[in-house]
């Protein structure tokens, strides 16, 4: 076999020879084209910039933070604008949704009160407290077990107490919210739109006691009346103030005082005296102020500066009703209950209309500026001038009426609720 040896090339070994003859011919035949420096270079493919993900993540994070901040601001505004809070208000709104039908049978023997709240109404009987939507859906019903039940309502809650007893029940439209027990006997009560409530009770060594609780049943304020009896209490929409009316005997007649208290002092921020009469009602349905009703006088007092708008009537006060957009009062002659004056006020206490109505009014309500009333066995809708717009026979035994639509009403007896549609005159 032939022996092959590796050729060694070192630093002193010359490189292989180049065939210059071959190169000479190729250099002579090929021309190398040069591009001038000032000419723009046009690439065959367009270049594109690929952005990184860091900037995109920052942009998305910024948008997300702005969205969260916007939602928080909206919720805060709603919480401030809606006294009861957005969650409770929304929960009540959803509870009304759903269909129902009339007539509705009642498991009771005595209808005590009914209060219309726009899209639904509360019904208090001698055995239970219930809520029904205008369409006839039973939202809830609860057996209270009281002998002398009294109903007070706010925007989203209802308070039922035993007059002369020691227990009060607070409801939302989702059933019982809380039960309140007192050591002293309850004489009156009120509940505000934000859930704050006040109880008027008897007191040891005092004529009366007023106790104010927040929506979580925490005691916020107490006021004691040394000599005068407290017959009414009302809670401001904000839950930061209360109005109280008292009665005292004065040489064979009664004088009344109305006080406004804030929760930092026992000294009233406002006081007004009504000589020779009793304050029948204190009402805070209109958020800008509270209503005071006596035998023939109506006052609306603004919470902000306690400016008072007054109205007087020569007839005697018979009924008082408040709605979302105003207040209505029925005055009649004591010697002739068929001679009525129905007076309508705006939501800031300004007089809007006065109208006459002949007949004994069993119950009435205010809705969208119209008066709905029951007289004997007939239901009526009156316009602001007192003209009869619609009417319908409703039968015997109707005690309460709740408007359920523009031309429909729920008529309530001791054992049944029915809906009737009033016909144009």
Backbone torsions as a table, in degrees:
resi	resn	phi	psi	omega
1	UNK	NA	140.0	-179.8
2	UNK	-68.8	147.2	-178.1
3	UNK	-98.7	122.0	178.8
4	UNK	-104.6	134.6	178.9
5	UNK	-119.3	141.2	179.7
6	UNK	-73.6	130.9	177.1
7	UNK	-77.7	133.0	-178.6
8	UNK	-98.5	133.4	175.7
9	UNK	-125.5	126.1	-179.3
10	UNK	-124.1	-173.0	-178.2
11	UNK	-64.1	-23.4	-177.5
12	UNK	-102.9	6.4	179.2
13	UNK	-92.7	131.1	-177.6
14	UNK	-72.6	150.7	179.8
15	UNK	-74.3	163.2	179.0
16	UNK	-62.6	152.2	-178.7
17	UNK	-75.2	143.9	-179.5
18	UNK	-100.4	139.4	178.9
19	UNK	-80.3	91.7	-176.9
20	UNK	-66.4	-28.5	179.8
21	UNK	-64.6	-42.0	179.6
22	UNK	-66.7	-43.0	179.9
23	UNK	-66.0	-37.3	-179.0
24	UNK	-60.2	-41.5	180.0
25	UNK	-69.0	-36.5	-176.6
26	UNK	-74.6	-37.3	178.6
27	UNK	-67.0	-37.0	-179.6
28	UNK	-69.6	-32.0	-174.6
29	UNK	-88.6	-20.2	-176.9
30	UNK	-104.7	135.4	176.2
31	UNK	-106.7	130.3	179.9
32	UNK	-95.3	113.5	-178.1
33	UNK	-84.9	130.8	179.8
34	UNK	-105.8	142.8	179.8
35	UNK	-98.4	129.2	177.9
36	UNK	-60.8	147.3	-175.3
37	UNK	-67.1	-32.9	-175.7
38	UNK	-76.8	-13.3	179.3
39	UNK	-72.1	140.7	177.8
40	UNK	-74.9	137.7	178.4
41	UNK	-87.5	125.9	-179.7
42	UNK	-108.6	108.0	-179.4
43	UNK	-69.2	155.2	180.0
44	UNK	-68.5	-32.1	177.8
45	UNK	-121.1	141.9	179.4
46	UNK	-71.2	140.3	178.2
47	UNK	-86.9	146.5	176.3
48	UNK	-134.8	148.6	-179.0
49	UNK	-95.2	127.0	178.5
50	UNK	-99.2	107.2	-178.2
51	UNK	-69.5	151.4	176.7
52	UNK	-80.5	168.4	-177.3
53	UNK	-84.8	-11.1	-176.9
54	UNK	-65.7	-45.5	178.9
55	UNK	-65.6	-37.4	179.2
56	UNK	-65.8	-39.7	177.5
57	UNK	-64.3	-39.4	177.5
58	UNK	-63.7	-41.4	-179.5
59	UNK	-64.5	-44.6	179.0
60	UNK	-65.0	-39.5	178.3
61	UNK	-63.1	-39.4	179.1
62	UNK	-65.4	-44.2	178.7
63	UNK	-62.9	-42.3	179.1
64	UNK	-62.9	-41.7	178.7
65	UNK	-64.4	-39.6	178.0
66	UNK	-65.3	-38.6	179.5
67	UNK	-65.7	-43.5	178.8
68	UNK	-62.2	-43.0	179.5
69	UNK	-63.0	-40.9	179.2
70	UNK	-64.0	-43.1	178.7
71	UNK	-63.4	-41.3	179.2
72	UNK	-62.7	-40.1	179.0
73	UNK	-65.5	-42.4	179.5
74	UNK	-62.1	-44.5	179.0
75	UNK	-63.0	-41.4	179.5
76	UNK	-62.9	-43.2	178.9
77	UNK	-62.9	-42.7	179.4
78	UNK	-64.3	-40.1	179.0
79	UNK	-63.1	-38.1	179.4
80	UNK	-74.4	-36.9	-177.1
81	UNK	-79.1	-27.5	-178.1
82	UNK	-109.9	105.6	-173.2
83	UNK	-55.5	-39.9	-177.1
84	UNK	-76.8	-10.5	-178.0
85	UNK	96.5	150.2	-174.6
86	UNK	-68.2	-33.5	-176.6
87	UNK	-68.8	-48.6	-179.4
88	UNK	-67.0	-38.9	178.5
89	UNK	-63.6	-44.0	178.9
90	UNK	-65.0	-40.0	179.5
91	UNK	-62.5	-42.2	177.1
92	UNK	-64.9	-38.9	-179.8
93	UNK	-63.1	-42.9	-179.5
94	UNK	-69.4	-28.6	-179.4
95	UNK	-65.6	-26.8	-178.1
96	UNK	-77.9	-24.1	-175.5
97	UNK	-64.2	136.7	179.0
98	UNK	130.4	158.2	-176.9
99	UNK	-93.6	164.0	176.8
100	UNK	-156.5	-170.9	-179.8
101	UNK	-156.5	157.5	175.9
102	UNK	-114.0	155.9	0.4
103	UNK	-78.7	163.4	177.9
104	UNK	-119.2	127.7	178.6
105	UNK	-85.5	138.4	-179.3
106	UNK	-107.6	134.3	178.6
107	UNK	-91.6	63.7	-178.5
108	UNK	-153.3	172.2	178.2
109	UNK	-120.2	-1.5	-176.5
110	UNK	-155.0	118.4	174.0
111	UNK	-86.4	123.2	-175.8
112	UNK	-94.0	-47.5	-175.4
113	UNK	-158.9	157.1	173.2
114	UNK	-144.0	135.6	-177.7
115	UNK	-129.9	120.7	179.0
116	UNK	-82.9	135.7	-179.0
117	UNK	-123.4	31.2	177.6
118	UNK	94.7	-85.8	-178.4
119	UNK	-94.3	-3.3	179.0
120	UNK	-152.7	174.9	178.1
121	UNK	-148.6	150.0	174.7
122	UNK	-94.3	147.3	175.5
123	UNK	-131.3	122.6	177.7
124	UNK	-109.0	124.5	175.2
125	UNK	-117.3	179.8	-179.8
126	UNK	-68.6	-10.7	-177.9
127	UNK	-122.5	-20.1	-174.1
128	UNK	-152.8	163.1	170.0
129	UNK	-115.6	130.2	-177.6
130	UNK	-134.8	161.9	172.8
131	UNK	-132.3	137.3	-179.3
132	UNK	-130.4	141.8	172.2
133	UNK	-76.5	162.9	179.2
134	UNK	-62.1	-23.6	179.5
135	UNK	-81.7	-5.2	178.4
136	UNK	101.8	6.0	177.7
137	UNK	-76.3	131.6	173.8
138	UNK	-81.4	114.3	-177.2
139	UNK	-80.3	-46.5	173.1
140	UNK	-161.0	163.9	175.0
141	UNK	-150.1	138.8	-175.8
142	UNK	-142.3	130.4	178.0
143	UNK	-81.7	115.5	-174.3
144	UNK	-87.3	-29.6	177.4
145	UNK	75.3	17.0	-178.7
146	UNK	-93.2	147.9	175.8
147	UNK	-84.2	-35.6	-179.7
148	UNK	-127.3	71.6	-175.6
149	UNK	-76.4	145.4	176.6
150	UNK	-130.6	137.7	-177.4
151	UNK	-110.6	130.6	171.4
152	UNK	-126.7	142.0	-176.1
153	UNK	-130.6	159.1	171.9
154	UNK	-132.4	-163.8	-176.5
155	UNK	-63.3	-39.6	-176.2
156	UNK	-127.3	-3.0	-175.2
157	UNK	-131.4	161.8	174.2
158	UNK	-131.3	141.4	178.4
159	UNK	-120.8	127.0	177.4
160	UNK	-120.4	129.0	179.1
161	UNK	-134.0	159.0	175.9
162	UNK	-90.2	113.7	179.4
163	UNK	-70.4	119.3	-174.3
164	UNK	90.3	-1.3	178.1
165	UNK	-103.3	-166.5	-176.2
166	UNK	-127.2	23.5	-177.8
167	UNK	-138.1	142.9	175.1
168	UNK	-134.6	145.2	-179.5
169	UNK	-119.3	136.9	-179.8
170	UNK	-119.4	131.0	-174.6
171	UNK	-124.8	145.8	157.4
172	UNK	-106.1	-177.5	178.9
173	UNK	-73.2	-3.5	175.6
174	UNK	-99.9	23.8	175.8
175	UNK	95.3	-163.1	-171.9
176	UNK	-63.9	128.6	179.4
177	UNK	-97.0	-45.4	179.2
178	UNK	-159.0	159.3	176.4
179	UNK	-119.9	130.3	-176.1
180	UNK	-113.9	127.9	176.1
181	UNK	-111.2	136.1	178.7
182	UNK	-121.2	155.7	176.7
183	UNK	-82.0	-29.7	-178.1
184	UNK	-103.7	163.7	-178.8
185	UNK	-75.8	136.4	-178.5
186	UNK	-83.7	127.1	177.5
187	UNK	-101.0	-35.9	178.5
188	UNK	-160.0	170.5	-178.0
189	UNK	-160.4	167.4	175.9
190	UNK	-156.5	156.4	178.2
191	UNK	-135.7	137.0	-178.7
192	UNK	-94.9	169.2	-175.9
193	UNK	-65.9	-24.7	179.8
194	UNK	-90.2	4.1	179.1
195	UNK	98.1	-10.6	175.7
196	UNK	-66.1	136.7	179.7
197	UNK	-134.9	156.1	-178.3
198	UNK	-129.1	140.5	178.6
199	UNK	-120.0	131.3	172.8
200	UNK	-99.3	121.7	-177.4
201	UNK	-132.5	168.8	169.0
202	UNK	-71.2	168.0	-178.0
203	UNK	-152.2	146.3	175.9
204	UNK	-70.1	128.6	176.7
205	UNK	69.4	9.1	177.3
206	UNK	-135.9	161.1	177.4
207	UNK	-73.3	-34.7	-178.4
208	UNK	-163.2	161.8	178.7
209	UNK	-135.4	138.4	174.9
210	UNK	-117.6	123.7	-179.6
211	UNK	-119.3	133.1	-177.4
212	UNK	-115.6	131.8	-179.3
213	UNK	-124.2	149.3	174.4
214	UNK	-82.7	-178.8	-174.9
215	UNK	-66.5	-15.7	177.9
216	UNK	-98.5	15.0	176.1
217	UNK	68.4	23.7	176.0
218	UNK	-91.4	131.0	-179.4
219	UNK	-65.3	127.5	-178.1
220	UNK	-109.8	-29.5	-171.7
221	UNK	-164.8	147.4	174.3
222	UNK	-136.1	141.0	175.9
223	UNK	-137.1	136.3	-177.8
224	UNK	-116.1	133.9	176.0
225	UNK	-100.0	122.4	-173.6
226	UNK	-72.5	-46.1	-171.9
227	UNK	-121.1	-33.8	-173.3
228	UNK	-90.6	144.4	174.1
229	UNK	-76.8	142.7	176.2
230	UNK	-99.5	121.1	-178.0
231	UNK	-110.9	-15.6	178.5
232	UNK	-144.1	151.2	173.3
233	UNK	-145.5	148.3	178.6
234	UNK	-143.5	145.4	-177.6
235	UNK	-112.0	131.2	178.6
236	UNK	-64.0	155.1	-179.7
237	UNK	-56.2	-37.6	-179.4
238	UNK	-72.7	-17.8	-176.4
239	UNK	77.8	10.4	-176.0
240	UNK	-102.5	-7.2	-179.0
241	UNK	-141.6	157.9	171.6
242	UNK	-133.3	152.4	171.0
243	UNK	-114.2	140.1	-176.4
244	UNK	-133.0	138.1	173.2
245	UNK	-116.3	141.1	-178.6
246	UNK	-125.6	161.7	179.0
247	UNK	-129.4	139.0	171.9
248	UNK	-143.2	149.0	179.8
249	UNK	-83.6	137.8	-177.7
250	UNK	-142.0	95.0	176.5
251	UNK	51.9	57.9	175.2
252	UNK	81.0	3.3	176.5
253	UNK	-135.7	173.5	-178.7
254	UNK	-112.8	136.7	170.9
255	UNK	-113.3	149.0	-179.8
256	UNK	-125.2	150.8	173.2
257	UNK	-127.7	142.3	173.2
258	UNK	-116.2	128.4	179.9
259	UNK	-121.1	151.4	170.3
260	UNK	-120.2	128.0	-179.7
261	UNK	-120.2	140.2	163.1
262	UNK	-101.1	166.5	-166.2
263	UNK	-89.1	13.0	179.1
264	UNK	-104.0	-0.2	-175.3
265	UNK	-160.4	153.0	173.9
266	UNK	-87.6	-4.2	177.6
267	UNK	-86.1	127.3	-177.2
268	UNK	-67.7	145.4	174.6
269	UNK	-82.6	-18.4	-178.9
270	UNK	-151.8	144.3	177.5
271	UNK	-147.5	137.1	177.2
272	UNK	-141.0	135.8	-178.0
273	UNK	-106.5	135.6	175.8
274	UNK	-116.8	106.9	-175.7
275	UNK	-84.7	137.4	174.4
276	UNK	71.4	19.1	-179.1
277	UNK	-151.3	167.4	179.3
278	UNK	-113.1	138.0	173.3
279	UNK	-78.3	114.8	-177.1
280	UNK	-77.9	-40.8	-170.7
281	UNK	-143.3	140.8	164.2
282	UNK	-119.1	128.4	-175.2
283	UNK	-136.1	136.9	-179.9
284	UNK	-121.2	30.5	-179.9
285	UNK	-63.2	-30.3	178.1
286	UNK	-94.9	119.9	-168.9
287	UNK	-63.3	-24.5	-175.6
288	UNK	-78.0	-15.0	-178.0
289	UNK	-169.3	-169.9	178.7
290	UNK	-129.4	153.0	-178.4
291	UNK	-101.3	140.4	175.7
292	UNK	-123.6	126.1	-175.2
293	UNK	-122.5	126.6	174.8
294	UNK	-118.5	-163.7	-172.6
295	UNK	-61.7	-37.1	178.3
296	UNK	-146.2	23.8	-178.5
297	UNK	-136.6	143.5	177.4
298	UNK	-126.5	128.2	176.3
299	UNK	-121.1	138.9	170.9
300	UNK	-116.8	120.3	-175.1
301	UNK	-111.8	123.8	179.3
302	UNK	-76.6	136.8	178.7
303	UNK	-66.0	-33.8	-170.9
304	UNK	-66.1	-50.0	-176.1
305	UNK	-130.7	3.6	178.5
306	UNK	64.2	21.9	170.3
307	UNK	-64.1	141.4	-172.8
308	UNK	-120.2	131.9	173.0
309	UNK	-106.3	126.6	-172.4
310	UNK	-119.5	151.9	175.8
311	UNK	-144.0	139.9	178.1
312	UNK	-128.5	149.3	178.5
313	UNK	-138.5	141.5	-179.0
314	UNK	-72.3	-18.2	177.5
315	UNK	-84.8	169.9	-178.0
316	UNK	-93.8	145.9	178.6
317	UNK	-66.0	132.4	-179.9
318	UNK	-117.6	-48.4	-177.6
319	UNK	-142.7	150.9	179.1
320	UNK	-132.6	131.9	177.3
321	UNK	-137.8	138.1	177.8
322	UNK	-119.3	143.6	176.5
323	UNK	-132.4	-177.4	-178.9
324	UNK	-64.6	-28.3	-173.9
325	UNK	-120.4	18.9	176.8
326	UNK	163.9	-174.9	-177.0
327	UNK	-134.7	143.4	177.1
328	UNK	-132.8	142.5	-179.4
329	UNK	-132.3	137.2	174.2
330	UNK	-102.5	124.5	172.2
331	UNK	-112.3	142.5	174.4
332	UNK	-147.5	166.3	177.9
333	UNK	-72.7	136.8	178.0
334	UNK	-65.3	-29.7	-179.2
335	UNK	-89.1	-9.3	-178.1
336	UNK	-149.6	95.1	-176.5
337	UNK	-72.4	-6.0	177.9
338	UNK	-87.9	-10.5	-178.9
339	UNK	-98.1	99.5	-172.2
340	UNK	-114.9	149.2	168.4
341	UNK	-122.4	118.5	177.7
342	UNK	-103.1	122.4	-175.4
343	UNK	-116.3	131.4	-177.7
344	UNK	-115.0	132.5	178.3
345	UNK	-118.5	151.3	176.6
346	UNK	-74.4	177.9	-178.5
347	UNK	-73.4	-3.6	173.0
348	UNK	-116.6	22.5	171.8
349	UNK	83.6	4.1	-179.4
350	UNK	-82.4	138.8	179.5
351	UNK	-65.5	128.6	179.5
352	UNK	-109.3	-42.8	-178.7
353	UNK	-160.4	154.2	173.7
354	UNK	-130.4	133.1	-178.2
355	UNK	-140.9	155.6	179.0
356	UNK	-101.5	148.0	175.5
357	UNK	-147.8	130.2	-180.0
358	UNK	-100.8	125.0	179.8
359	UNK	136.1	156.9	178.5
360	UNK	-80.6	115.9	-177.9
361	UNK	-86.4	119.4	177.5
362	UNK	-79.9	-44.8	177.6
363	UNK	-157.8	158.3	178.1
364	UNK	-152.5	165.4	-179.4
365	UNK	-150.0	158.6	179.2
366	UNK	-114.7	130.8	178.6
367	UNK	-150.6	123.4	177.0
368	UNK	51.5	37.9	176.9
369	UNK	83.9	-7.2	178.8
370	UNK	-101.9	153.8	179.0
371	UNK	-103.5	127.5	175.0
372	UNK	-109.8	127.9	-177.1
373	UNK	-146.3	158.6	175.3
374	UNK	-112.6	127.7	177.3
375	UNK	-133.4	115.2	-175.1
376	UNK	57.1	-113.4	-177.1
377	UNK	-113.8	26.8	-176.6
378	UNK	-136.0	144.2	176.6
379	UNK	-105.2	143.5	-177.5
380	UNK	-132.7	153.7	165.8
381	UNK	-120.7	122.3	-178.5
382	UNK	-110.6	143.7	174.6
383	UNK	-86.0	-176.6	-174.6
384	UNK	-68.1	-13.1	177.3
385	UNK	-97.7	-1.0	-179.2
386	UNK	90.0	2.8	178.8
387	UNK	-75.7	139.2	179.2
388	UNK	-75.9	117.1	179.0
389	UNK	-88.9	-44.7	-178.9
390	UNK	-144.5	157.9	177.8
391	UNK	-156.4	164.5	-179.7
392	UNK	-168.7	140.2	173.6
393	UNK	-66.7	136.6	-178.9
394	UNK	-121.9	-1.4	177.6
395	UNK	85.6	-178.9	-177.3
396	UNK	-87.4	158.3	170.6
397	UNK	84.3	6.7	-179.7
398	UNK	-74.6	126.9	-177.2
399	UNK	-107.4	-41.3	-176.6
400	UNK	-129.6	155.4	179.7
401	UNK	-135.1	138.5	177.0
402	UNK	-134.4	119.0	176.8
403	UNK	-62.9	133.6	178.5
404	UNK	-115.3	-6.6	179.7
405	UNK	-170.4	-175.1	-177.7
406	UNK	-63.7	-35.2	-179.3
407	UNK	-131.9	22.1	178.4
408	UNK	-127.0	148.3	178.5
409	UNK	-139.2	148.9	169.9
410	UNK	-92.0	122.6	178.7
411	UNK	-105.9	128.7	-168.7
412	UNK	-118.2	127.4	173.5
413	UNK	-109.3	-167.0	179.2
414	UNK	-73.0	-20.2	-175.4
415	UNK	-136.5	6.4	-179.6
416	UNK	-154.2	149.8	170.8
417	UNK	-119.4	126.9	177.5
418	UNK	-128.6	158.7	176.9
419	UNK	-115.5	134.1	177.8
420	UNK	-126.0	148.8	176.2
421	UNK	-104.2	122.2	-177.4
422	UNK	-80.5	143.5	-175.8
423	UNK	-103.8	148.6	-176.8
424	UNK	-67.8	139.8	-178.9
425	UNK	-70.8	NA	NA
